[in-house]
Amino acid sequence: MLCCTVTCYIIRKFMLHWDTPLVKANNRTVSVILLVSIMLSFLCVFLFLGCPVDITCKMRQTSFGIFFSVALSSVLAKTIMVCIAFKATKPGSSWRKLLEVRVSYYVVVICSFIQVKNCVIWLSVSPPYQEFDHHSYPGKIIIQCNEGSDIWFYSMLGYLGFLAAVSLVLAFMVRTLPDTFNEAKYITFSMLVFCSVWISMIPAYLSTRGKNMVAVEIFAILSSSAGILACIFFPKCYILIIKPELNCRNQLVK
């Protein structure tokens, strides 16, 4: 709830400064989509809490997968737009046409749709369900969620990893462009945090059972979402809140 409140505050700040140079220069619509998806990622951890039933078992992994795919698609769209923007500065460049086509919106919609399709097929073929584990702890029955099809579950996680890896590689390639307009450094750090959290989470997730397994996934969701939020948006909030005199066109050009 604390992380969600911070995200709402940042969204409000972006809305109040909607027409300022800093917000406009950082693809404001995609930034808001990213913030909303991060907020929903924070909220989806509530589906992991409490005694699991069939409906929460079906909703928790799919909602997490969809919200995170929207967030990572937005990060990828912002990275692609950084690349295109600097390619388009050259006289007579054909890249200018891509700026008019709103490539970022297509990237977000297409990449998110692929994950939605994966989740729909997963729920149709072999959905998660409530399971009673009699074997892990002698004398105890552990009520937990069985993910149904392991193939589709790891396909969902693998697709998130693919989006994060592509964003990381692209952002790393354009990290040396001029700092004022360039989000690539912040995106690189955010994707490094995301990948580090989830790579370390996989062995911990596979080696635990019961509520500890759920706690590991909740920690991974919260920490990776907070990492993206902090790395990408805290530098902007620093200017919007503490150094508003820097939020002008002359300063950005310098």
Disulfide bonds with the S-S distance in Angstrom:
Cys57-Cys145 1.83
